[in-house]
Amino acid sequence: MPGKKGLHIESSGQLCIYCGACVGVCPLNCVYLDETRITFDEKICTRCEVCVKACPVGAIEIG
């Protein structure tokens, strides 16, 4: 989709604490968490930034 902002999820362990807050608030259910990483479905994500606001450690950046 042209014009969509890029999505970067920092899940290398530097910031992400794998709490799942982003997964629970995503209105489109496009954020996924396993024991080693967070992923998202870029085709579904609308960049609403709900996950960014929900993250307690600021591990998700949209830009």
PQR file with spaces between the fields and no chain letter, atoms N, CA, C, O and H, PARSE charges and radii, in Angstrom:
ATOM       1  N    MET     1       0.847   -1.174    0.000 -0.4000 1.5000
ATOM       2  CA   MET     1       0.000    0.000    0.000 -0.0000 2.0000
ATOM       3  C    MET     1       0.890    1.233    0.000  0.5500 1.7000
ATOM       4  O    MET     1       1.627    1.434    0.965 -0.5500 1.4000
ATOM       5  N    PRO     2       0.860    2.055   -1.013 -0.5600 1.5000
ATOM       6  CA   PRO     2       1.697    3.237   -1.098  0.2800 2.0000
ATOM       7  C    PRO     2       1.376    4.226    0.011  0.5500 1.7000
ATOM       8  O    PRO     2       0.218    4.398    0.394 -0.5500 1.4000
ATOM       9  N    GLY     3       2.411    4.868    0.517 -0.4000 1.5000
ATOM      10  CA   GLY     3       2.227    5.875    1.537 -0.0000 2.0000
ATOM      11  C    GLY     3       2.202    5.364    2.958  0.5500 1.7000
ATOM      12  O    GLY     3       2.188    6.165    3.892 -0.5500 1.4000
ATOM      13  H    GLY     3       3.352    4.728    0.206  0.4000 1.0000
ATOM      14  N    LYS     4       2.197    4.058    3.156 -0.4000 1.5000
ATOM      15  CA   LYS     4       2.223    3.525    4.509 -0.0000 2.0000
ATOM      16  C    LYS     4       3.554    3.828    5.154  0.5500 1.7000
ATOM      17  O    LYS     4       4.601    3.729    4.513 -0.5500 1.4000
ATOM      18  H    LYS     4       2.209    3.407    2.397  0.4000 1.0000
ATOM      19  N    LYS     5       3.517    4.198    6.427 -0.4000 1.5000
ATOM      20  CA   LYS     5       4.753    4.381    7.168 -0.0000 2.0000
ATOM      21  C    LYS     5       5.380    3.020    7.414  0.5500 1.7000
ATOM      22  O    LYS     5       4.675    2.017    7.525 -0.5500 1.4000
ATOM      23  H    LYS     5       2.667    4.278    6.948  0.4000 1.0000
ATOM      24  N    GLY     6       6.704    2.982    7.497 -0.4000 1.5000
ATOM      25  CA   GLY     6       7.385    1.739    7.819 -0.0000 2.0000
ATOM      26  C    GLY     6       7.172    1.388    9.274  0.5500 1.7000
ATOM      27  O    GLY     6       6.967    2.281   10.095 -0.5500 1.4000
ATOM      28  H    GLY     6       7.277    3.796    7.406  0.4000 1.0000
ATOM      29  N    LEU     7       7.213    0.152    9.606 -0.4000 1.5000
ATOM      30  CA   LEU     7       7.056   -0.285   10.985 -0.0000 2.0000
ATOM      31  C    LEU     7       8.307   -1.008   11.418  0.5500 1.7000
ATOM      32  O    LEU     7       8.774   -1.927   10.743 -0.5500 1.4000
ATOM      33  H    LEU     7       7.380   -0.574    8.938  0.4000 1.0000
ATOM      34  N    HIS     8       8.844   -0.594   12.538 -0.4000 1.5000
ATOM      35  CA   HIS     8      10.017   -1.243   13.099 -0.0000 2.0000
ATOM      36  C    HIS     8       9.654   -1.687   14.501  0.5500 1.7000
ATOM      37  O    HIS     8       9.213   -0.878   15.316 -0.5500 1.4000
ATOM      38  H    HIS     8       8.465    0.152   13.086  0.4000 1.0000
ATOM      39  N    ILE     9       9.833   -2.943   14.783 -0.4000 1.5000
ATOM      40  CA   ILE     9       9.597   -3.444   16.127 -0.0000 2.0000
ATOM      41  C    ILE     9      10.931   -3.904   16.690  0.5500 1.7000
ATOM      42  O    ILE     9      11.550   -4.828   16.162 -0.5500 1.4000
ATOM      43  H    ILE     9      10.192   -3.600   14.120  0.4000 1.0000
ATOM      44  N    GLU    10      11.367   -3.268   17.748 -0.4000 1.5000
ATOM      45  CA   GLU    10      12.615   -3.632   18.409 -0.0000 2.0000
ATOM      46  C    GLU    10      12.313   -4.803   19.332  0.5500 1.7000
ATOM      47  O    GLU    10      11.685   -4.637   20.377 -0.5500 1.4000
ATOM      48  H    GLU    10      10.864   -2.518   18.177  0.4000 1.0000
ATOM      49  N    SER    11      12.755   -5.963   18.946 -0.4000 1.5000
ATOM      50  CA   SER    11      12.483   -7.145   19.769 -0.0000 2.0000
ATOM      51  C    SER    11      13.742   -7.973   19.983  0.5500 1.7000
ATOM      52  O    SER    11      13.672   -9.182   20.206 -0.5500 1.4000
ATOM      53  H    SER    11      13.265   -6.098   18.096  0.4000 1.0000
ATOM      54  N    SER    12      14.884   -7.318   19.915 -0.4000 1.5000
ATOM      55  CA   SER    12      16.140   -8.042   20.046 -0.0000 2.0000
ATOM      56  C    SER    12      16.511   -8.319   21.499  0.5500 1.7000
ATOM      57  O    SER    12      17.540   -8.935   21.775 -0.5500 1.4000
ATOM      58  H    SER    12      14.941   -6.336   19.734  0.4000 1.0000
ATOM      59  N    GLY    13      15.680   -7.868   22.414 -0.4000 1.5000
ATOM      60  CA   GLY    13      16.028   -8.036   23.820 -0.0000 2.0000
ATOM      61  C    GLY    13      16.611   -6.762   24.389  0.5500 1.7000
ATOM      62  O    GLY    13      16.713   -6.620   25.608 -0.5500 1.4000
ATOM      63  H    GLY    13      14.844   -7.367   22.190  0.4000 1.0000
ATOM      64  N    GLN    14      16.997   -5.831   23.530 -0.4000 1.5000
ATOM      65  CA   GLN    14      17.531   -4.561   24.007 -0.0000 2.0000
ATOM      66  C    GLN    14      16.452   -3.789   24.762  0.5500 1.7000
ATOM      67  O    GLN    14      16.722   -3.222   25.821 -0.5500 1.4000
ATOM      68  H    GLN    14      16.915   -5.946   22.540  0.4000 1.0000
ATOM      69  N    LEU    15      15.248   -3.765   24.229 -0.4000 1.5000
ATOM      70  CA   LEU    15      14.149   -3.049   24.868 -0.0000 2.0000
ATOM      71  C    LEU    15      12.971   -3.948   25.213  0.5500 1.7000
ATOM      72  O    LEU    15      12.433   -3.881   26.318 -0.5500 1.4000
ATOM      73  H    LEU    15      15.029   -4.225   23.369  0.4000 1.0000
ATOM      74  N    CYS    16      12.576   -4.778   24.277 -0.4000 1.5000
ATOM      75  CA   CYS    16      11.377   -5.597   24.442 -0.0000 2.0000
ATOM      76  C    CYS    16      11.508   -6.547   25.629  0.5500 1.7000
ATOM      77  O    CYS    16      12.515   -7.235   25.793 -0.5500 1.4000
ATOM      78  H    CYS    16      13.012   -4.833   23.379  0.4000 1.0000
ATOM      79  N    ILE    17      10.454   -6.565   26.456 -0.4000 1.5000
ATOM      80  CA   ILE    17      10.445   -7.478   27.611 -0.0000 2.0000
ATOM      81  C    ILE    17       9.439   -8.622   27.404  0.5500 1.7000
ATOM      82  O    ILE    17       9.158   -9.384   28.329 -0.5500 1.4000
ATOM      83  H    ILE    17       9.635   -6.006   26.323  0.4000 1.0000
ATOM      84  N    TYR    18       8.900   -8.734   26.175 -0.4000 1.5000
ATOM      85  CA   TYR    18       7.997   -9.820   25.792 -0.0000 2.0000
ATOM      86  C    TYR    18       6.794   -9.938   26.725  0.5500 1.7000
ATOM      87  O    TYR    18       6.389  -11.039   27.097 -0.5500 1.4000
ATOM      88  H    TYR    18       9.128   -8.115   25.423  0.4000 1.0000
ATOM      89  N    CYS    19       6.228   -8.783   27.099 -0.4000 1.5000
ATOM      90  CA   CYS    19       5.079   -8.780   28.005 -0.0000 2.0000
ATOM      91  C    CYS    19       3.766   -9.066   27.283  0.5500 1.7000
ATOM      92  O    CYS    19       2.797   -9.498   27.908 -0.5500 1.4000
ATOM      93  H    CYS    19       6.558   -7.889   26.797  0.4000 1.0000
ATOM      94  N    GLY    20       3.726   -8.828   25.972 -0.4000 1.5000
ATOM      95  CA   GLY    20       2.523   -9.088   25.199 -0.0000 2.0000
ATOM      96  C    GLY    20       1.497   -7.962   25.207  0.5500 1.7000
ATOM      97  O    GLY    20       0.401   -8.130   24.673 -0.5500 1.4000
ATOM      98  H    GLY    20       4.512   -8.477   25.464  0.4000 1.0000
ATOM      99  N    ALA    21       1.825   -6.827   25.795 -0.4000 1.5000
ATOM     100  CA   ALA    21       0.878   -5.714   25.837 -0.0000 2.0000
ATOM     101  C    ALA    21       0.465   -5.281   24.436  0.5500 1.7000
ATOM     102  O    ALA    21      -0.697   -4.943   24.208 -0.5500 1.4000
ATOM     103  H    ALA    21       2.715   -6.690   26.229  0.4000 1.0000
ATOM     104  N    CYS    22       1.391   -5.289   23.512 -0.4000 1.5000
ATOM     105  CA   CYS    22       1.101   -4.877   22.134 -0.0000 2.0000
ATOM     106  C    CYS    22       0.151   -5.851   21.447  0.5500 1.7000
ATOM     107  O    CYS    22      -0.693   -5.447   20.647 -0.5500 1.4000
ATOM     108  H    CYS    22       2.335   -5.564   23.697  0.4000 1.0000
ATOM     109  N    VAL    23       0.290   -7.118   21.761 -0.4000 1.5000
ATOM     110  CA   VAL    23      -0.558   -8.148   21.155 -0.0000 2.0000
ATOM     111  C    VAL    23      -1.996   -7.976   21.621  0.5500 1.7000
ATOM     112  O    VAL    23      -2.933   -8.068   20.829 -0.5500 1.4000
ATOM     113  H    VAL    23       0.975   -7.446   22.411  0.4000 1.0000
ATOM     114  N    GLY    24      -2.155   -7.730   22.895 -0.4000 1.5000
ATOM     115  CA   GLY    24      -3.487   -7.641   23.482 -0.0000 2.0000
ATOM     116  C    GLY    24      -4.303   -6.439   23.046  0.5500 1.7000
ATOM     117  O    GLY    24      -5.531   -6.475   23.116 -0.5500 1.4000
ATOM     118  H    GLY    24      -1.393   -7.656   23.538  0.4000 1.0000
ATOM     119  N    VAL    25      -3.648   -5.372   22.598 -0.4000 1.5000
ATOM     120  CA   VAL    25      -4.384   -4.162   22.239 -0.0000 2.0000
ATOM     121  C    VAL    25      -4.565   -3.959   20.744  0.5500 1.7000
ATOM     122  O    VAL    25      -5.313   -3.071   20.335 -0.5500 1.4000
ATOM     123  H    VAL    25      -2.650   -5.343   22.542  0.4000 1.0000
ATOM     124  N    CYS    26      -3.909   -4.748   19.929 -0.4000 1.5000
ATOM     125  CA   CYS    26      -3.987   -4.553   18.485 -0.0000 2.0000
ATOM     126  C    CYS    26      -5.418   -4.800   18.002  0.5500 1.7000
ATOM     127  O    CYS    26      -5.928   -5.913   18.128 -0.5500 1.4000
ATOM     128  H    CYS    26      -3.302   -5.469   20.262  0.4000 1.0000
ATOM     129  N    PRO    27      -6.074   -3.760   17.446 -0.5600 1.5000
ATOM     130  CA   PRO    27      -7.460   -3.941   17.012  0.2800 2.0000
ATOM     131  C    PRO    27      -7.607   -4.862   15.805  0.5500 1.7000
ATOM     132  O    PRO    27      -8.700   -5.359   15.534 -0.5500 1.4000
ATOM     133  N    LEU    28      -6.520   -5.090   15.085 -0.4000 1.5000
ATOM     134  CA   LEU    28      -6.574   -5.958   13.907 -0.0000 2.0000
ATOM     135  C    LEU    28      -5.919   -7.318   14.129  0.5500 1.7000
ATOM     136  O    LEU    28      -5.841   -8.132   13.209 -0.5500 1.4000
ATOM     137  H    LEU    28      -5.632   -4.687   15.305  0.4000 1.0000
ATOM     138  N    ASN    29      -5.451   -7.559   15.347 -0.4000 1.5000
ATOM     139  CA   ASN    29      -4.791   -8.822   15.694 -0.0000 2.0000
ATOM     140  C    ASN    29      -3.652   -9.167   14.739  0.5500 1.7000
ATOM     141  O    ASN    29      -3.534  -10.307   14.290 -0.5500 1.4000
ATOM     142  H    ASN    29      -5.514   -6.897   16.094  0.4000 1.0000
ATOM     143  N    CYS    30      -2.817   -8.179   14.432 -0.4000 1.5000
ATOM     144  CA   CYS    30      -1.729   -8.427   13.488 -0.0000 2.0000
ATOM     145  C    CYS    30      -0.348   -8.421   14.145  0.5500 1.7000
ATOM     146  O    CYS    30       0.668   -8.444   13.450 -0.5500 1.4000
ATOM     147  H    CYS    30      -2.913   -7.253   14.797  0.4000 1.0000
ATOM     148  N    VAL    31      -0.306   -8.391   15.492 -0.4000 1.5000
ATOM     149  CA   VAL    31       0.961   -8.470   16.212 -0.0000 2.0000
ATOM     150  C    VAL    31       1.018   -9.833   16.894  0.5500 1.7000
ATOM     151  O    VAL    31       0.059  -10.255   17.540 -0.5500 1.4000
ATOM     152  H    VAL    31      -1.131   -8.373   16.056  0.4000 1.0000
ATOM     153  N    TYR    32       2.149  -10.515   16.745 -0.4000 1.5000
ATOM     154  CA   TYR    32       2.299  -11.871   17.275 -0.0000 2.0000
ATOM     155  C    TYR    32       3.536  -11.946   18.153  0.5500 1.7000
ATOM     156  O    TYR    32       4.550  -11.313   17.861 -0.5500 1.4000
ATOM     157  H    TYR    32       2.929  -10.172   16.220  0.4000 1.0000
ATOM     158  N    LEU    33       3.455  -12.706   19.210 -0.4000 1.5000
ATOM     159  CA   LEU    33       4.546  -12.845   20.165 -0.0000 2.0000
ATOM     160  C    LEU    33       4.845  -14.316   20.389  0.5500 1.7000
ATOM     161  O    LEU    33       3.942  -15.122   20.612 -0.5500 1.4000
ATOM     162  H    LEU    33       2.630  -13.220   19.447  0.4000 1.0000
ATOM     163  N    ASP    34       6.133  -14.653   20.323 -0.4000 1.5000
ATOM     164  CA   ASP    34       6.547  -15.971   20.794 -0.0000 2.0000
ATOM     165  C    ASP    34       7.654  -15.743   21.813  0.5500 1.7000
ATOM     166  O    ASP    34       7.896  -14.600   22.201 -0.5500 1.4000
ATOM     167  H    ASP    34       6.866  -13.997   20.142  0.4000 1.0000
ATOM     168  N    GLU    35       8.311  -16.760   22.243 -0.4000 1.5000
ATOM     169  CA   GLU    35       9.283  -16.603   23.325 -0.0000 2.0000
ATOM     170  C    GLU    35      10.561  -15.865   22.931  0.5500 1.7000
ATOM     171  O    GLU    35      11.354  -15.513   23.805 -0.5500 1.4000
ATOM     172  H    GLU    35       8.114  -17.689   21.927  0.4000 1.0000
ATOM     173  N    THR    36      10.773  -15.628   21.666 -0.4000 1.5000
ATOM     174  CA   THR    36      12.016  -14.977   21.250 -0.0000 2.0000
ATOM     175  C    THR    36      11.846  -13.723   20.402  0.5500 1.7000
ATOM     176  O    THR    36      12.826  -13.029   20.132 -0.5500 1.4000
ATOM     177  H    THR    36      10.129  -15.913   20.957  0.4000 1.0000
ATOM     178  N    ARG    37      10.613  -13.415   19.973 -0.4000 1.5000
ATOM     179  CA   ARG    37      10.459  -12.243   19.115 -0.0000 2.0000
ATOM     180  C    ARG    37       9.008  -11.809   18.983  0.5500 1.7000
ATOM     181  O    ARG    37       8.074  -12.548   19.294 -0.5500 1.4000
ATOM     182  H    ARG    37       9.816  -13.979   20.192  0.4000 1.0000
ATOM     183  N    ILE    38       8.859  -10.574   18.508 -0.4000 1.5000
ATOM     184  CA   ILE    38       7.553  -10.038   18.156 -0.0000 2.0000
ATOM     185  C    ILE    38       7.556   -9.856   16.649  0.5500 1.7000
ATOM     186  O    ILE    38       8.534   -9.374   16.078 -0.5500 1.4000
ATOM     187  H    ILE    38       9.617   -9.973   18.255  0.4000 1.0000
ATOM     188  N    THR    39       6.476  -10.237   16.015 -0.4000 1.5000
ATOM     189  CA   THR    39       6.343  -10.024   14.582 -0.0000 2.0000
ATOM     190  C    THR    39       4.989   -9.387   14.320  0.5500 1.7000
ATOM     191  O    THR    39       4.130   -9.361   15.201 -0.5500 1.4000
ATOM     192  H    THR    39       5.682  -10.628   16.480  0.4000 1.0000
ATOM     193  N    PHE    40       4.798   -8.881   13.125 -0.4000 1.5000
ATOM     194  CA   PHE    40       3.531   -8.284   12.756 -0.0000 2.0000
ATOM     195  C    PHE    40       3.235   -8.607   11.307  0.5500 1.7000
ATOM     196  O    PHE    40       4.133   -8.916   10.524 -0.5500 1.4000
ATOM     197  H    PHE    40       5.496   -8.902   12.409  0.4000 1.0000
ATOM     198  N    ASP    41       1.976   -8.532   10.969 -0.4000 1.5000
ATOM     199  CA   ASP    41       1.556   -8.765    9.589 -0.0000 2.0000
ATOM     200  C    ASP    41       1.438   -7.406    8.908  0.5500 1.7000
ATOM     201  O    ASP    41       0.453   -6.692    9.101 -0.5500 1.4000
ATOM     202  H    ASP    41       1.246   -8.281   11.605  0.4000 1.0000
ATOM     203  N    GLU    42       2.428   -7.056    8.124 -0.4000 1.5000
ATOM     204  CA   GLU    42       2.491   -5.748    7.487 -0.0000 2.0000
ATOM     205  C    GLU    42       1.338   -5.508    6.517  0.5500 1.7000
ATOM     206  O    GLU    42       0.961   -4.362    6.269 -0.5500 1.4000
ATOM     207  H    GLU    42       3.228   -7.636    7.967  0.4000 1.0000
ATOM     208  N    LYS    43       0.780   -6.582    5.970 -0.4000 1.5000
ATOM     209  CA   LYS    43      -0.338   -6.436    5.038 -0.0000 2.0000
ATOM     210  C    LYS    43      -1.619   -6.009    5.745  0.5500 1.7000
ATOM     211  O    LYS    43      -2.492   -5.391    5.136 -0.5500 1.4000
ATOM     212  H    LYS    43       1.086   -7.512    6.172  0.4000 1.0000
ATOM     213  N    ILE    44      -1.730   -6.337    7.021 -0.4000 1.5000
ATOM     214  CA   ILE    44      -2.925   -6.007    7.794 -0.0000 2.0000
ATOM     215  C    ILE    44      -2.742   -4.714    8.591  0.5500 1.7000
ATOM     216  O    ILE    44      -3.694   -3.947    8.739 -0.5500 1.4000
ATOM     217  H    ILE    44      -1.021   -6.840    7.516  0.4000 1.0000
ATOM     218  N    CYS    45      -1.562   -4.466    9.097 -0.4000 1.5000
ATOM     219  CA   CYS    45      -1.295   -3.332    9.980 -0.0000 2.0000
ATOM     220  C    CYS    45      -1.612   -2.002    9.295  0.5500 1.7000
ATOM     221  O    CYS    45      -1.177   -1.759    8.169 -0.5500 1.4000
ATOM     222  H    CYS    45      -0.789   -5.089    8.977  0.4000 1.0000
ATOM     223  N    THR    46      -2.366   -1.149    9.978 -0.4000 1.5000
ATOM     224  CA   THR    46      -2.735    0.167    9.447 -0.0000 2.0000
ATOM     225  C    THR    46      -1.923    1.291   10.081  0.5500 1.7000
ATOM     226  O    THR    46      -2.174    2.464    9.807 -0.5500 1.4000
ATOM     227  H    THR    46      -2.719   -1.347   10.893  0.4000 1.0000
ATOM     228  N    ARG    47      -0.958    0.948   10.921 -0.4000 1.5000
ATOM     229  CA   ARG    47      -0.099    1.933   11.604 -0.0000 2.0000
ATOM     230  C    ARG    47      -0.923    2.848   12.505  0.5500 1.7000
ATOM     231  O    ARG    47      -0.701    4.058   12.533 -0.5500 1.4000
ATOM     232  H    ARG    47      -0.754   -0.005   11.144  0.4000 1.0000
ATOM     233  N    CYS    48      -1.864    2.277   13.236 -0.4000 1.5000
ATOM     234  CA   CYS    48      -2.722    3.054   14.131 -0.0000 2.0000
ATOM     235  C    CYS    48      -1.983    3.506   15.389  0.5500 1.7000
ATOM     236  O    CYS    48      -2.437    4.423   16.073 -0.5500 1.4000
ATOM     237  H    CYS    48      -2.044    1.294   13.213  0.4000 1.0000
ATOM     238  N    GLU    49      -0.869    2.886   15.696 -0.4000 1.5000
ATOM     239  CA   GLU    49       0.010    3.213   16.816 -0.0000 2.0000
ATOM     240  C    GLU    49      -0.540    2.829   18.191  0.5500 1.7000
ATOM     241  O    GLU    49      -0.001    3.269   19.206 -0.5500 1.4000
ATOM     242  H    GLU    49      -0.500    2.141   15.139  0.4000 1.0000
ATOM     243  N    VAL    50      -1.600    2.021   18.245 -0.4000 1.5000
ATOM     244  CA   VAL    50      -2.123    1.569   19.523 -0.0000 2.0000
ATOM     245  C    VAL    50      -1.066    0.728   20.248  0.5500 1.7000
ATOM     246  O    VAL    50      -0.908    0.838   21.464 -0.5500 1.4000
ATOM     247  H    VAL    50      -2.038    1.664   17.420  0.4000 1.0000
ATOM     248  N    CYS    51      -0.349   -0.105   19.504 -0.4000 1.5000
ATOM     249  CA   CYS    51       0.688   -0.940   20.108 -0.0000 2.0000
ATOM     250  C    CYS    51       1.839   -0.093   20.655  0.5500 1.7000
ATOM     251  O    CYS    51       2.415   -0.415   21.695 -0.5500 1.4000
ATOM     252  H    CYS    51      -0.476   -0.195   18.516  0.4000 1.0000
ATOM     253  N    VAL    52       2.167    0.981   19.956 -0.4000 1.5000
ATOM     254  CA   VAL    52       3.236    1.878   20.395 -0.0000 2.0000
ATOM     255  C    VAL    52       2.892    2.469   21.758  0.5500 1.7000
ATOM     256  O    VAL    52       3.731    2.513   22.657 -0.5500 1.4000
ATOM     257  H    VAL    52       1.700    1.243   19.111  0.4000 1.0000
ATOM     258  N    LYS    53       1.664    2.916   21.898 -0.4000 1.5000
ATOM     259  CA   LYS    53       1.211    3.538   23.156 -0.0000 2.0000
ATOM     260  C    LYS    53       1.095    2.513   24.283  0.5500 1.7000
ATOM     261  O    LYS    53       1.279    2.857   25.451 -0.5500 1.4000
ATOM     262  H    LYS    53       0.981    2.880   21.168  0.4000 1.0000
ATOM     263  N    ALA    54       0.795    1.267   23.949 -0.4000 1.5000
ATOM     264  CA   ALA    54       0.625    0.223   24.961 -0.0000 2.0000
ATOM     265  C    ALA    54       1.942   -0.317   25.492  0.5500 1.7000
ATOM     266  O    ALA    54       1.981   -0.860   26.596 -0.5500 1.4000
ATOM     267  H    ALA    54       0.646    0.987   23.000  0.4000 1.0000
ATOM     268  N    CYS    55       3.014   -0.180   24.736 -0.4000 1.5000
ATOM     269  CA   CYS    55       4.290   -0.766   25.137 -0.0000 2.0000
ATOM     270  C    CYS    55       4.874   -0.030   26.345  0.5500 1.7000
ATOM     271  O    CYS    55       5.131    1.172   26.273 -0.5500 1.4000
ATOM     272  H    CYS    55       2.983    0.261   23.840  0.4000 1.0000
ATOM     273  N    PRO    56       5.085   -0.742   27.450 -0.5600 1.5000
ATOM     274  CA   PRO    56       5.569   -0.084   28.665  0.2800 2.0000
ATOM     275  C    PRO    56       7.044    0.313   28.620  0.5500 1.7000
ATOM     276  O    PRO    56       7.497    1.076   29.473 -0.5500 1.4000
ATOM     277  N    VAL    57       7.798   -0.188   27.648 -0.4000 1.5000
ATOM     278  CA   VAL    57       9.229    0.127   27.579 -0.0000 2.0000
ATOM     279  C    VAL    57       9.625    0.845   26.307  0.5500 1.7000
ATOM     280  O    VAL    57      10.813    1.063   26.071 -0.5500 1.4000
ATOM     281  H    VAL    57       7.430   -0.808   26.956  0.4000 1.0000
ATOM     282  N    GLY    58       8.663    1.217   25.485 -0.4000 1.5000
ATOM     283  CA   GLY    58       8.965    1.960   24.261 -0.0000 2.0000
ATOM     284  C    GLY    58       9.721    1.161   23.222  0.5500 1.7000
ATOM     285  O    GLY    58      10.560    1.710   22.508 -0.5500 1.4000
ATOM     286  H    GLY    58       7.697    1.040   25.677  0.4000 1.0000
ATOM     287  N    ALA    59       9.437   -0.127   23.126 -0.4000 1.5000
ATOM     288  CA   ALA    59      10.173   -1.002   22.213 -0.0000 2.0000
ATOM     289  C    ALA    59       9.655   -0.957   20.778  0.5500 1.7000
ATOM     290  O    ALA    59      10.297   -1.501   19.880 -0.5500 1.4000
ATOM     291  H    ALA    59       8.755   -0.573   23.706  0.4000 1.0000
ATOM     292  N    ILE    60       8.509   -0.322   20.543 -0.4000 1.5000
ATOM     293  CA   ILE    60       7.935   -0.309   19.200 -0.0000 2.0000
ATOM     294  C    ILE    60       8.015    1.110   18.655  0.5500 1.7000
ATOM     295  O    ILE    60       7.614    2.074   19.306 -0.5500 1.4000
ATOM     296  H    ILE    60       7.988    0.120   21.273  0.4000 1.0000
ATOM     297  N    GLU    61       8.542    1.205   17.452 -0.4000 1.5000
ATOM     298  CA   GLU    61       8.642    2.497   16.786 -0.0000 2.0000
ATOM     299  C    GLU    61       7.981    2.404   15.415  0.5500 1.7000
ATOM     300  O    GLU    61       8.198    1.441   14.680 -0.5500 1.4000
ATOM     301  H    GLU    61       8.869    0.421   16.923  0.4000 1.0000
ATOM     302  N    ILE    62       7.184    3.393   15.078 -0.4000 1.5000
ATOM     303  CA   ILE    62       6.631    3.486   13.737 -0.0000 2.0000
ATOM     304  C    ILE    62       7.209    4.749   13.116  0.5500 1.7000
ATOM     305  O    ILE    62       7.111    5.842   13.674 -0.5500 1.4000
ATOM     306  H    ILE    62       7.008    4.176   15.676  0.4000 1.0000
ATOM     307  N    GLY    63       7.803    4.573   11.966 -0.4000 1.5000
ATOM     308  CA   GLY    63       8.396    5.758   11.358 -0.0000 2.0000
ATOM     309  C    GLY    63       8.851    5.503    9.950  0.5500 1.7000
ATOM     310  O    GLY    63       9.375    6.406    9.297 -0.5500 1.4000
ATOM     311  H    GLY    63       7.883    3.686   11.512  0.4000 1.0000
